[in-house]
Amino acid sequence: MATNSYVPPEVLQEVSAARDSVWNDHKLLPLLADHRNANPVVLRAVLEAVAAKLDEGERPHAAVLALADRLVA
């Protein structure tokens, strides 16, 4: 779903709060950050999820880079 370009921002935001496994979260968060419909609310939700992952000792590098890319663009 996160790769479907027609998914509305409201759904992306809801998905950003879902947690499954470390592997799945690390694959999902960058997809959400890169999504063309990710509005500022979605990006903030992804940022908060990434911050939580970092606090837990995880390293969601791809999501961090995807968020940084959005800031530059």
PDB file of N, H, CA, C and O in Angstrom:
ATOM      1  N   MET A   1       0.813  -1.184   0.000  1.00  0.00           N
ATOM      2  CA  MET A   1       0.000   0.000   0.000  1.00  0.00           C
ATOM      3  C   MET A   1       0.862   1.256   0.000  1.00  0.00           C
ATOM      4  O   MET A   1       0.513   2.225  -0.674  1.00  0.00           O
ATOM      5  N   ALA A   2       1.954   1.276   0.717  1.00  0.00           N
ATOM      6  H   ALA A   2       2.238   0.489   1.264  1.00  0.00           H
ATOM      7  CA  ALA A   2       2.789   2.473   0.781  1.00  0.00           C
ATOM      8  C   ALA A   2       3.441   2.786  -0.562  1.00  0.00           C
ATOM      9  O   ALA A   2       3.940   3.893  -0.765  1.00  0.00           O
ATOM     10  N   THR A   3       3.442   1.831  -1.470  1.00  0.00           N
ATOM     11  H   THR A   3       3.037   0.932  -1.305  1.00  0.00           H
ATOM     12  CA  THR A   3       4.006   2.088  -2.791  1.00  0.00           C
ATOM     13  C   THR A   3       2.950   2.523  -3.794  1.00  0.00           C
ATOM     14  O   THR A   3       3.286   2.925  -4.908  1.00  0.00           O
ATOM     15  N   ASN A   4       1.684   2.448  -3.419  1.00  0.00           N
ATOM     16  H   ASN A   4       1.411   2.121  -2.514  1.00  0.00           H
ATOM     17  CA  ASN A   4       0.594   2.869  -4.297  1.00  0.00           C
ATOM     18  C   ASN A   4       0.515   4.390  -4.275  1.00  0.00           C
ATOM     19  O   ASN A   4       0.280   4.984  -3.223  1.00  0.00           O
ATOM     20  N   SER A   5       0.710   5.018  -5.421  1.00  0.00           N
ATOM     21  H   SER A   5       0.901   4.535  -6.275  1.00  0.00           H
ATOM     22  CA  SER A   5       0.763   6.477  -5.477  1.00  0.00           C
ATOM     23  C   SER A   5      -0.593   7.143  -5.283  1.00  0.00           C
ATOM     24  O   SER A   5      -0.662   8.368  -5.181  1.00  0.00           O
ATOM     25  N   TYR A   6      -1.658   6.375  -5.230  1.00  0.00           N
ATOM     26  H   TYR A   6      -1.602   5.380  -5.312  1.00  0.00           H
ATOM     27  CA  TYR A   6      -2.995   6.949  -5.067  1.00  0.00           C
ATOM     28  C   TYR A   6      -3.512   6.914  -3.626  1.00  0.00           C
ATOM     29  O   TYR A   6      -4.626   7.362  -3.355  1.00  0.00           O
ATOM     30  N   VAL A   7      -2.720   6.392  -2.724  1.00  0.00           N
ATOM     31  H   VAL A   7      -1.815   6.028  -2.945  1.00  0.00           H
ATOM     32  CA  VAL A   7      -3.140   6.330  -1.326  1.00  0.00           C
ATOM     33  C   VAL A   7      -3.208   7.753  -0.771  1.00  0.00           C
ATOM     34  O   VAL A   7      -2.250   8.514  -0.905  1.00  0.00           O
ATOM     35  N   PRO A   8      -4.326   8.117  -0.151  1.00  0.00           N
ATOM     36  CA  PRO A   8      -4.455   9.479   0.373  1.00  0.00           C
ATOM     37  C   PRO A   8      -3.624   9.695   1.639  1.00  0.00           C
ATOM     38  O   PRO A   8      -3.292   8.739   2.339  1.00  0.00           O
ATOM     39  N   PRO A   9      -3.292  10.950   1.928  1.00  0.00           N
ATOM     40  CA  PRO A   9      -2.469  11.259   3.099  1.00  0.00           C
ATOM     41  C   PRO A   9      -3.045  10.734   4.414  1.00  0.00           C
ATOM     42  O   PRO A   9      -2.289  10.340   5.302  1.00  0.00           O
ATOM     43  N   GLU A  10      -4.360  10.722   4.548  1.00  0.00           N
ATOM     44  H   GLU A  10      -4.974  11.041   3.827  1.00  0.00           H
ATOM     45  CA  GLU A  10      -4.976  10.245   5.792  1.00  0.00           C
ATOM     46  C   GLU A  10      -4.628   8.782   6.063  1.00  0.00           C
ATOM     47  O   GLU A  10      -4.389   8.393   7.206  1.00  0.00           O
ATOM     48  N   VAL A  11      -4.605   7.995   5.022  1.00  0.00           N
ATOM     49  H   VAL A  11      -4.800   8.311   4.094  1.00  0.00           H
ATOM     50  CA  VAL A  11      -4.256   6.573   5.168  1.00  0.00           C
ATOM     51  C   VAL A  11      -2.770   6.430   5.471  1.00  0.00           C
ATOM     52  O   VAL A  11      -2.381   5.603   6.295  1.00  0.00           O
ATOM     53  N   LEU A  12      -1.944   7.225   4.813  1.00  0.00           N
ATOM     54  H   LEU A  12      -2.260   7.897   4.143  1.00  0.00           H
ATOM     55  CA  LEU A  12      -0.506   7.189   5.084  1.00  0.00           C
ATOM     56  C   LEU A  12      -0.225   7.519   6.543  1.00  0.00           C
ATOM     57  O   LEU A  12       0.614   6.884   7.182  1.00  0.00           O
ATOM     58  N   GLN A  13      -0.934   8.517   7.063  1.00  0.00           N
ATOM     59  H   GLN A  13      -1.616   9.032   6.544  1.00  0.00           H
ATOM     60  CA  GLN A  13      -0.740   8.891   8.460  1.00  0.00           C
ATOM     61  C   GLN A  13      -1.134   7.749   9.391  1.00  0.00           C
ATOM     62  O   GLN A  13      -0.435   7.466  10.365  1.00  0.00           O
ATOM     63  N   GLU A  14      -2.235   7.105   9.097  1.00  0.00           N
ATOM     64  H   GLU A  14      -2.803   7.334   8.306  1.00  0.00           H
ATOM     65  CA  GLU A  14      -2.682   5.972   9.920  1.00  0.00           C
ATOM     66  C   GLU A  14      -1.657   4.837   9.877  1.00  0.00           C
ATOM     67  O   GLU A  14      -1.347   4.233  10.904  1.00  0.00           O
ATOM     68  N   VAL A  15      -1.143   4.558   8.704  1.00  0.00           N
ATOM     69  H   VAL A  15      -1.395   5.049   7.870  1.00  0.00           H
ATOM     70  CA  VAL A  15      -0.164   3.475   8.545  1.00  0.00           C
ATOM     71  C   VAL A  15       1.136   3.809   9.278  1.00  0.00           C
ATOM     72  O   VAL A  15       1.812   2.908   9.775  1.00  0.00           O
ATOM     73  N   SER A  16       1.489   5.087   9.347  1.00  0.00           N
ATOM     74  H   SER A  16       0.940   5.818   8.943  1.00  0.00           H
ATOM     75  CA  SER A  16       2.740   5.471  10.003  1.00  0.00           C
ATOM     76  C   SER A  16       2.750   5.118  11.481  1.00  0.00           C
ATOM     77  O   SER A  16       3.820   4.974  12.072  1.00  0.00           O
ATOM     78  N   ALA A  17       1.587   4.975  12.085  1.00  0.00           N
ATOM     79  H   ALA A  17       0.718   5.092  11.606  1.00  0.00           H
ATOM     80  CA  ALA A  17       1.505   4.636  13.506  1.00  0.00           C
ATOM     81  C   ALA A  17       1.512   3.128  13.754  1.00  0.00           C
ATOM     82  O   ALA A  17       1.663   2.689  14.893  1.00  0.00           O
ATOM     83  N   ALA A  18       1.351   2.343  12.704  1.00  0.00           N
ATOM     84  H   ALA A  18       1.229   2.701  11.778  1.00  0.00           H
ATOM     85  CA  ALA A  18       1.311   0.885  12.851  1.00  0.00           C
ATOM     86  C   ALA A  18       2.719   0.343  13.080  1.00  0.00           C
ATOM     87  O   ALA A  18       3.674   0.787  12.444  1.00  0.00           O
ATOM     88  N   ARG A  19       2.837  -0.604  13.978  1.00  0.00           N
ATOM     89  H   ARG A  19       2.061  -0.965  14.495  1.00  0.00           H
ATOM     90  CA  ARG A  19       4.115  -1.249  14.237  1.00  0.00           C
ATOM     91  C   ARG A  19       3.944  -2.747  14.066  1.00  0.00           C
ATOM     92  O   ARG A  19       2.948  -3.324  14.503  1.00  0.00           O
ATOM     93  N   ASP A  20       4.914  -3.369  13.431  1.00  0.00           N
ATOM     94  H   ASP A  20       5.724  -2.901  13.076  1.00  0.00           H
ATOM     95  CA  ASP A  20       4.842  -4.806  13.208  1.00  0.00           C
ATOM     96  C   ASP A  20       6.108  -5.466  13.716  1.00  0.00           C
ATOM     97  O   ASP A  20       6.098  -6.137  14.749  1.00  0.00           O
ATOM     98  N   SER A  21       7.183  -5.278  12.999  1.00  0.00           N
ATOM     99  H   SER A  21       7.191  -4.734  12.161  1.00  0.00           H
ATOM    100  CA  SER A  21       8.479  -5.831  13.383  1.00  0.00           C
ATOM    101  C   SER A  21       9.537  -4.806  13.014  1.00  0.00           C
ATOM    102  O   SER A  21       9.276  -3.891  12.233  1.00  0.00           O
ATOM    103  N   VAL A  22      10.698  -4.952  13.559  1.00  0.00           N
ATOM    104  H   VAL A  22      10.910  -5.695  14.193  1.00  0.00           H
ATOM    105  CA  VAL A  22      11.783  -4.015  13.256  1.00  0.00           C
ATOM    106  C   VAL A  22      12.028  -3.980  11.758  1.00  0.00           C
ATOM    107  O   VAL A  22      12.133  -2.906  11.167  1.00  0.00           O
ATOM    108  N   TRP A  23      12.119  -5.154  11.140  1.00  0.00           N
ATOM    109  H   TRP A  23      12.033  -6.027  11.620  1.00  0.00           H
ATOM    110  CA  TRP A  23      12.383  -5.218   9.706  1.00  0.00           C
ATOM    111  C   TRP A  23      11.289  -4.503   8.924  1.00  0.00           C
ATOM    112  O   TRP A  23      11.580  -3.693   8.044  1.00  0.00           O
ATOM    113  N   ASN A  24      10.035  -4.797   9.241  1.00  0.00           N
ATOM    114  H   ASN A  24       9.798  -5.455   9.955  1.00  0.00           H
ATOM    115  CA  ASN A  24       8.917  -4.200   8.526  1.00  0.00           C
ATOM    116  C   ASN A  24       8.886  -2.684   8.735  1.00  0.00           C
ATOM    117  O   ASN A  24       8.685  -1.931   7.782  1.00  0.00           O
ATOM    118  N   ASP A  25       9.080  -2.241   9.957  1.00  0.00           N
ATOM    119  H   ASP A  25       9.243  -2.852  10.731  1.00  0.00           H
ATOM    120  CA  ASP A  25       9.074  -0.804  10.241  1.00  0.00           C
ATOM    121  C   ASP A  25      10.175  -0.092   9.461  1.00  0.00           C
ATOM    122  O   ASP A  25       9.963   1.003   8.939  1.00  0.00           O
ATOM    123  N   HIS A  26      11.343  -0.708   9.382  1.00  0.00           N
ATOM    124  H   HIS A  26      11.516  -1.597   9.806  1.00  0.00           H
ATOM    125  CA  HIS A  26      12.467  -0.080   8.669  1.00  0.00           C
ATOM    126  C   HIS A  26      12.245  -0.056   7.161  1.00  0.00           C
ATOM    127  O   HIS A  26      12.848   0.762   6.466  1.00  0.00           O
ATOM    128  N   LYS A  27      11.396  -0.932   6.646  1.00  0.00           N
ATOM    129  H   LYS A  27      10.906  -1.596   7.210  1.00  0.00           H
ATOM    130  CA  LYS A  27      11.031  -0.895   5.225  1.00  0.00           C
ATOM    131  C   LYS A  27       9.897   0.095   4.981  1.00  0.00           C
ATOM    132  O   LYS A  27       9.886   0.782   3.959  1.00  0.00           O
ATOM    133  N   LEU A  28       8.948   0.175   5.905  1.00  0.00           N
ATOM    134  H   LEU A  28       8.957  -0.383   6.734  1.00  0.00           H
ATOM    135  CA  LEU A  28       7.766   1.006   5.726  1.00  0.00           C
ATOM    136  C   LEU A  28       8.040   2.498   5.886  1.00  0.00           C
ATOM    137  O   LEU A  28       7.570   3.293   5.073  1.00  0.00           O
ATOM    138  N   LEU A  29       8.777   2.891   6.899  1.00  0.00           N
ATOM    139  H   LEU A  29       9.158   2.245   7.560  1.00  0.00           H
ATOM    140  CA  LEU A  29       8.966   4.315   7.183  1.00  0.00           C
ATOM    141  C   LEU A  29       9.610   5.090   6.030  1.00  0.00           C
ATOM    142  O   LEU A  29       9.158   6.196   5.734  1.00  0.00           O
ATOM    143  N   PRO A  30      10.647   4.560   5.365  1.00  0.00           N
ATOM    144  CA  PRO A  30      11.187   5.304   4.222  1.00  0.00           C
ATOM    145  C   PRO A  30      10.197   5.408   3.059  1.00  0.00           C
ATOM    146  O   PRO A  30      10.157   6.417   2.356  1.00  0.00           O
ATOM    147  N   LEU A  31       9.397   4.347   2.866  1.00  0.00           N
ATOM    148  H   LEU A  31       9.430   3.528   3.437  1.00  0.00           H
ATOM    149  CA  LEU A  31       8.389   4.406   1.807  1.00  0.00           C
ATOM    150  C   LEU A  31       7.380   5.515   2.084  1.00  0.00           C
ATOM    151  O   LEU A  31       6.977   6.241   1.175  1.00  0.00           O
ATOM    152  N   LEU A  32       6.979   5.639   3.335  1.00  0.00           N
ATOM    153  H   LEU A  32       7.305   5.050   4.074  1.00  0.00           H
ATOM    154  CA  LEU A  32       6.043   6.704   3.701  1.00  0.00           C
ATOM    155  C   LEU A  32       6.674   8.080   3.529  1.00  0.00           C
ATOM    156  O   LEU A  32       6.023   9.002   3.038  1.00  0.00           O
ATOM    157  N   ALA A  33       7.923   8.227   3.924  1.00  0.00           N
ATOM    158  H   ALA A  33       8.452   7.479   4.323  1.00  0.00           H
ATOM    159  CA  ALA A  33       8.611   9.523   3.800  1.00  0.00           C
ATOM    160  C   ALA A  33       8.783   9.914   2.334  1.00  0.00           C
ATOM    161  O   ALA A  33       8.753  11.100   2.007  1.00  0.00           O
ATOM    162  N   ASP A  34       8.959   8.948   1.462  1.00  0.00           N
ATOM    163  H   ASP A  34       8.983   7.985   1.728  1.00  0.00           H
ATOM    164  CA  ASP A  34       9.160   9.218   0.035  1.00  0.00           C
ATOM    165  C   ASP A  34       7.855   9.345  -0.750  1.00  0.00           C
ATOM    166  O   ASP A  34       7.865   9.784  -1.900  1.00  0.00           O
ATOM    167  N   HIS A  35       6.748   8.970  -0.146  1.00  0.00           N
ATOM    168  H   HIS A  35       6.739   8.613   0.789  1.00  0.00           H
ATOM    169  CA  HIS A  35       5.474   8.925  -0.867  1.00  0.00           C
ATOM    170  C   HIS A  35       5.075  10.305  -1.377  1.00  0.00           C
ATOM    171  O   HIS A  35       5.203  11.299  -0.662  1.00  0.00           O
ATOM    172  N   ARG A  36       4.600  10.362  -2.599  1.00  0.00           N
ATOM    173  H   ARG A  36       4.496   9.554  -3.180  1.00  0.00           H
ATOM    174  CA  ARG A  36       4.258  11.654  -3.204  1.00  0.00           C
ATOM    175  C   ARG A  36       3.091  12.345  -2.514  1.00  0.00           C
ATOM    176  O   ARG A  36       2.961  13.565  -2.605  1.00  0.00           O
ATOM    177  N   ASN A  37       2.244  11.593  -1.828  1.00  0.00           N
ATOM    178  H   ASN A  37       2.350  10.602  -1.754  1.00  0.00           H
ATOM    179  CA  ASN A  37       1.104  12.181  -1.117  1.00  0.00           C
ATOM    180  C   ASN A  37       1.393  12.435   0.358  1.00  0.00           C
ATOM    181  O   ASN A  37       0.490  12.790   1.116  1.00  0.00           O
ATOM    182  N   ALA A  38       2.632  12.256   0.764  1.00  0.00           N
ATOM    183  H   ALA A  38       3.365  11.968   0.148  1.00  0.00           H
ATOM    184  CA  ALA A  38       2.980  12.491   2.171  1.00  0.00           C
ATOM    185  C   ALA A  38       3.014  13.995   2.421  1.00  0.00           C
ATOM    186  O   ALA A  38       3.943  14.691   2.013  1.00  0.00           O
ATOM    187  N   ASN A  39       1.988  14.471   3.095  1.00  0.00           N
ATOM    188  H   ASN A  39       1.233  13.905   3.427  1.00  0.00           H
ATOM    189  CA  ASN A  39       1.908  15.888   3.414  1.00  0.00           C
ATOM    190  C   ASN A  39       2.677  16.160   4.712  1.00  0.00           C
ATOM    191  O   ASN A  39       3.214  15.226   5.309  1.00  0.00           O
ATOM    192  N   PRO A  40       2.739  17.411   5.156  1.00  0.00           N
ATOM    193  CA  PRO A  40       3.487  17.709   6.389  1.00  0.00           C
ATOM    194  C   PRO A  40       3.019  16.916   7.611  1.00  0.00           C
ATOM    195  O   PRO A  40       3.832  16.588   8.476  1.00  0.00           O
ATOM    196  N   VAL A  41       1.742  16.608   7.694  1.00  0.00           N
ATOM    197  H   VAL A  41       1.082  16.874   6.991  1.00  0.00           H
ATOM    198  CA  VAL A  41       1.229  15.824   8.827  1.00  0.00           C
ATOM    199  C   VAL A  41       1.799  14.407   8.784  1.00  0.00           C
ATOM    200  O   VAL A  41       2.209  13.867   9.811  1.00  0.00           O
ATOM    201  N   VAL A  42       1.822  13.818   7.611  1.00  0.00           N
ATOM    202  H   VAL A  42       1.489  14.257   6.777  1.00  0.00           H
ATOM    203  CA  VAL A  42       2.376  12.463   7.453  1.00  0.00           C
ATOM    204  C   VAL A  42       3.872  12.481   7.752  1.00  0.00           C
ATOM    205  O   VAL A  42       4.381  11.610   8.458  1.00  0.00           O
ATOM    206  N   LEU A  43       4.563  13.463   7.219  1.00  0.00           N
ATOM    207  H   LEU A  43       4.150  14.171   6.646  1.00  0.00           H
ATOM    208  CA  LEU A  43       6.010  13.540   7.458  1.00  0.00           C
ATOM    209  C   LEU A  43       6.322  13.731   8.935  1.00  0.00           C
ATOM    210  O   LEU A  43       7.307  13.186   9.433  1.00  0.00           O
ATOM    211  N   ARG A  44       5.503  14.492   9.639  1.00  0.00           N
ATOM    212  H   ARG A  44       4.703  14.935   9.235  1.00  0.00           H
ATOM    213  CA  ARG A  44       5.687  14.670  11.086  1.00  0.00           C
ATOM    214  C   ARG A  44       5.463  13.341  11.803  1.00  0.00           C
ATOM    215  O   ARG A  44       6.199  13.012  12.733  1.00  0.00           O
ATOM    216  N   ALA A  45       4.468  12.584  11.388  1.00  0.00           N
ATOM    217  H   ALA A  45       3.871  12.851  10.632  1.00  0.00           H
ATOM    218  CA  ALA A  45       4.204  11.275  11.997  1.00  0.00           C
ATOM    219  C   ALA A  45       5.370  10.316  11.755  1.00  0.00           C
ATOM    220  O   ALA A  45       5.757   9.563  12.648  1.00  0.00           O
ATOM    221  N   VAL A  46       5.918  10.349  10.559  1.00  0.00           N
ATOM    222  H   VAL A  46       5.604  10.961   9.833  1.00  0.00           H
ATOM    223  CA  VAL A  46       7.084   9.510  10.251  1.00  0.00           C
ATOM    224  C   VAL A  46       8.274   9.960  11.090  1.00  0.00           C
ATOM    225  O   VAL A  46       9.005   9.128  11.626  1.00  0.00           O
ATOM    226  N   LEU A  47       8.471  11.260  11.204  1.00  0.00           N
ATOM    227  H   LEU A  47       7.877  11.936  10.769  1.00  0.00           H
ATOM    228  CA  LEU A  47       9.569  11.790  12.019  1.00  0.00           C
ATOM    229  C   LEU A  47       9.439  11.325  13.469  1.00  0.00           C
ATOM    230  O   LEU A  47      10.428  10.923  14.080  1.00  0.00           O
ATOM    231  N   GLU A  48       8.243  11.377  14.013  1.00  0.00           N
ATOM    232  H   GLU A  48       7.439  11.704  13.516  1.00  0.00           H
ATOM    233  CA  GLU A  48       8.025  10.932  15.394  1.00  0.00           C
ATOM    234  C   GLU A  48       8.281   9.437  15.540  1.00  0.00           C
ATOM    235  O   GLU A  48       8.838   8.997  16.545  1.00  0.00           O
ATOM    236  N   ALA A  49       7.878   8.657  14.546  1.00  0.00           N
ATOM    237  H   ALA A  49       7.425   9.014  13.729  1.00  0.00           H
ATOM    238  CA  ALA A  49       8.134   7.215  14.581  1.00  0.00           C
ATOM    239  C   ALA A  49       9.629   6.932  14.510  1.00  0.00           C
ATOM    240  O   ALA A  49      10.136   6.059  15.214  1.00  0.00           O
ATOM    241  N   VAL A  50      10.327   7.667  13.665  1.00  0.00           N
ATOM    242  H   VAL A  50       9.915   8.377  13.094  1.00  0.00           H
ATOM    243  CA  VAL A  50      11.781   7.499  13.546  1.00  0.00           C
ATOM    244  C   VAL A  50      12.461   7.888  14.856  1.00  0.00           C
ATOM    245  O   VAL A  50      13.365   7.190  15.317  1.00  0.00           O
ATOM    246  N   ALA A  51      12.035   8.987  15.452  1.00  0.00           N
ATOM    247  H   ALA A  51      11.301   9.554  15.077  1.00  0.00           H
ATOM    248  CA  ALA A  51      12.612   9.421  16.731  1.00  0.00           C
ATOM    249  C   ALA A  51      12.408   8.359  17.808  1.00  0.00           C
ATOM    250  O   ALA A  51      13.308   8.101  18.607  1.00  0.00           O
ATOM    251  N   ALA A  52      11.226   7.742  17.829  1.00  0.00           N
ATOM    252  H   ALA A  52      10.495   7.951  17.180  1.00  0.00           H
ATOM    253  CA  ALA A  52      10.959   6.676  18.798  1.00  0.00           C
ATOM    254  C   ALA A  52      11.880   5.482  18.552  1.00  0.00           C
ATOM    255  O   ALA A  52      12.407   4.888  19.492  1.00  0.00           O
ATOM    256  N   LYS A  53      12.067   5.141  17.283  1.00  0.00           N
ATOM    257  H   LYS A  53      11.639   5.623  16.519  1.00  0.00           H
ATOM    258  CA  LYS A  53      12.973   4.029  16.941  1.00  0.00           C
ATOM    259  C   LYS A  53      14.397   4.324  17.416  1.00  0.00           C
ATOM    260  O   LYS A  53      15.069   3.451  17.965  1.00  0.00           O
ATOM    261  N   LEU A  54      14.845   5.553  17.202  1.00  0.00           N
ATOM    262  H   LEU A  54      14.298   6.262  16.757  1.00  0.00           H
ATOM    263  CA  LEU A  54      16.185   5.935  17.644  1.00  0.00           C
ATOM    264  C   LEU A  54      16.298   5.857  19.168  1.00  0.00           C
ATOM    265  O   LEU A  54      17.313   5.398  19.692  1.00  0.00           O
ATOM    266  N   ASP A  55      15.265   6.303  19.878  1.00  0.00           N
ATOM    267  H   ASP A  55      14.440   6.676  19.453  1.00  0.00           H
ATOM    268  CA  ASP A  55      15.262   6.223  21.339  1.00  0.00           C
ATOM    269  C   ASP A  55      15.323   4.785  21.830  1.00  0.00           C
ATOM    270  O   ASP A  55      15.868   4.515  22.900  1.00  0.00           O
ATOM    271  N   GLU A  56      14.761   3.858  21.048  1.00  0.00           N
ATOM    272  H   GLU A  56      14.318   4.078  20.179  1.00  0.00           H
ATOM    273  CA  GLU A  56      14.769   2.437  21.408  1.00  0.00           C
ATOM    274  C   GLU A  56      16.091   1.759  21.046  1.00  0.00           C
ATOM    275  O   GLU A  56      16.276   0.573  21.320  1.00  0.00           O
ATOM    276  N   GLY A  57      17.004   2.504  20.434  1.00  0.00           N
ATOM    277  H   GLY A  57      16.854   3.467  20.212  1.00  0.00           H
ATOM    278  CA  GLY A  57      18.295   1.941  20.064  1.00  0.00           C
ATOM    279  C   GLY A  57      18.348   1.368  18.664  1.00  0.00           C
ATOM    280  O   GLY A  57      19.361   0.797  18.261  1.00  0.00           O
ATOM    281  N   GLU A  58      17.261   1.515  17.919  1.00  0.00           N
ATOM    282  H   GLU A  58      16.438   1.978  18.247  1.00  0.00           H
ATOM    283  CA  GLU A  58      17.250   1.038  16.537  1.00  0.00           C
ATOM    284  C   GLU A  58      17.912   2.084  15.637  1.00  0.00           C
ATOM    285  O   GLU A  58      18.166   3.213  16.056  1.00  0.00           O
ATOM    286  N   ARG A  59      18.182   1.689  14.412  1.00  0.00           N
ATOM    287  H   ARG A  59      17.975   0.771  14.072  1.00  0.00           H
ATOM    288  CA  ARG A  59      18.854   2.579  13.475  1.00  0.00           C
ATOM    289  C   ARG A  59      18.117   2.622  12.143  1.00  0.00           C
ATOM    290  O   ARG A  59      18.522   1.963  11.185  1.00  0.00           O
ATOM    291  N   PRO A  60      17.057   3.382  12.081  1.00  0.00           N
ATOM    292  CA  PRO A  60      16.272   3.467  10.838  1.00  0.00           C
ATOM    293  C   PRO A  60      16.898   4.443   9.834  1.00  0.00           C
ATOM    294  O   PRO A  60      16.296   5.455   9.477  1.00  0.00           O
ATOM    295  N   HIS A  61      18.116   4.119   9.388  1.00  0.00           N
ATOM    296  H   HIS A  61      18.605   3.297   9.679  1.00  0.00           H
ATOM    297  CA  HIS A  61      18.889   5.035   8.539  1.00  0.00           C
ATOM    298  C   HIS A  61      18.162   5.414   7.253  1.00  0.00           C
ATOM    299  O   HIS A  61      18.185   6.579   6.856  1.00  0.00           O
ATOM    300  N   ALA A  62      17.533   4.471   6.612  1.00  0.00           N
ATOM    301  H   ALA A  62      17.514   3.525   6.935  1.00  0.00           H
ATOM    302  CA  ALA A  62      16.857   4.771   5.342  1.00  0.00           C
ATOM    303  C   ALA A  62      15.734   5.781   5.547  1.00  0.00           C
ATOM    304  O   ALA A  62      15.534   6.663   4.712  1.00  0.00           O
ATOM    305  N   ALA A  63      15.008   5.662   6.642  1.00  0.00           N
ATOM    306  H   ALA A  63      15.170   4.946   7.321  1.00  0.00           H
ATOM    307  CA  ALA A  63      13.928   6.610   6.926  1.00  0.00           C
ATOM    308  C   ALA A  63      14.488   7.983   7.229  1.00  0.00           C
ATOM    309  O   ALA A  63      13.922   8.989   6.800  1.00  0.00           O
ATOM    310  N   VAL A  64      15.581   8.046   7.956  1.00  0.00           N
ATOM    311  H   VAL A  64      16.040   7.229   8.306  1.00  0.00           H
ATOM    312  CA  VAL A  64      16.222   9.334   8.267  1.00  0.00           C
ATOM    313  C   VAL A  64      16.656  10.013   6.963  1.00  0.00           C
ATOM    314  O   VAL A  64      16.420  11.206   6.775  1.00  0.00           O
ATOM    315  N   LEU A  65      17.279   9.262   6.080  1.00  0.00           N
ATOM    316  H   LEU A  65      17.471   8.293   6.233  1.00  0.00           H
ATOM    317  CA  LEU A  65      17.729   9.820   4.809  1.00  0.00           C
ATOM    318  C   LEU A  65      16.557  10.259   3.929  1.00  0.00           C
ATOM    319  O   LEU A  65      16.639  11.286   3.256  1.00  0.00           O
ATOM    320  N   ALA A  66      15.472   9.490   3.931  1.00  0.00           N
ATOM    321  H   ALA A  66      15.404   8.656   4.477  1.00  0.00           H
ATOM    322  CA  ALA A  66      14.294   9.858   3.148  1.00  0.00           C
ATOM    323  C   ALA A  66      13.677  11.145   3.676  1.00  0.00           C
ATOM    324  O   ALA A  66      13.257  11.998   2.894  1.00  0.00           O
ATOM    325  N   LEU A  67      13.620  11.289   4.990  1.00  0.00           N
ATOM    326  H   LEU A  67      13.962  10.596   5.625  1.00  0.00           H
ATOM    327  CA  LEU A  67      13.102  12.533   5.580  1.00  0.00           C
ATOM    328  C   LEU A  67      14.008  13.707   5.234  1.00  0.00           C
ATOM    329  O   LEU A  67      13.524  14.786   4.892  1.00  0.00           O
ATOM    330  N   ALA A  68      15.297  13.506   5.319  1.00  0.00           N
ATOM    331  H   ALA A  68      15.690  12.629   5.596  1.00  0.00           H
ATOM    332  CA  ALA A  68      16.247  14.575   4.993  1.00  0.00           C
ATOM    333  C   ALA A  68      16.110  14.992   3.537  1.00  0.00           C
ATOM    334  O   ALA A  68      16.194  16.175   3.205  1.00  0.00           O
ATOM    335  N   ASP A  69      15.899  14.011   2.678  1.00  0.00           N
ATOM    336  H   ASP A  69      15.831  13.050   2.947  1.00  0.00           H
ATOM    337  CA  ASP A  69      15.689  14.299   1.248  1.00  0.00           C
ATOM    338  C   ASP A  69      14.476  15.196   1.029  1.00  0.00           C
ATOM    339  O   ASP A  69      14.499  16.090   0.183  1.00  0.00           O
ATOM    340  N   ARG A  70      13.411  14.949   1.800  1.00  0.00           N
ATOM    341  H   ARG A  70      13.391  14.222   2.486  1.00  0.00           H
ATOM    342  CA  ARG A  70      12.196  15.752   1.671  1.00  0.00           C
ATOM    343  C   ARG A  70      12.435  17.185   2.139  1.00  0.00           C
ATOM    344  O   ARG A  70      11.841  18.120   1.602  1.00  0.00           O
ATOM    345  N   LEU A  71      13.286  17.358   3.121  1.00  0.00           N
ATOM    346  H   LEU A  71      13.769  16.598   3.557  1.00  0.00           H
ATOM    347  CA  LEU A  71      13.577  18.699   3.629  1.00  0.00           C
ATOM    348  C   LEU A  71      14.347  19.530   2.610  1.00  0.00           C
ATOM    349  O   LEU A  71      14.166  20.744   2.521  1.00  0.00           O
ATOM    350  N   VAL A  72      15.197  18.872   1.852  1.00  0.00           N
ATOM    351  H   VAL A  72      15.345  17.886   1.924  1.00  0.00           H
ATOM    352  CA  VAL A  72      16.019  19.566   0.853  1.00  0.00           C
ATOM    353  C   VAL A  72      15.210  19.878  -0.386  1.00  0.00           C
ATOM    354  O   VAL A  72      15.429  20.907  -1.026  1.00  0.00           O
ATOM    355  N   ALA A  73      14.289  19.016  -0.732  1.00  0.00           N
ATOM    356  H   ALA A  73      14.111  18.181  -0.212  1.00  0.00           H
ATOM    357  CA  ALA A  73      13.522  19.171  -1.964  1.00  0.00           C
ATOM    358  C   ALA A  73      12.555  20.315  -1.930  1.00  0.00           C
ATOM    359  O   ALA A  73      11.847  20.553  -2.909  1.00  0.00           O
TER     360      ALA A  73
END
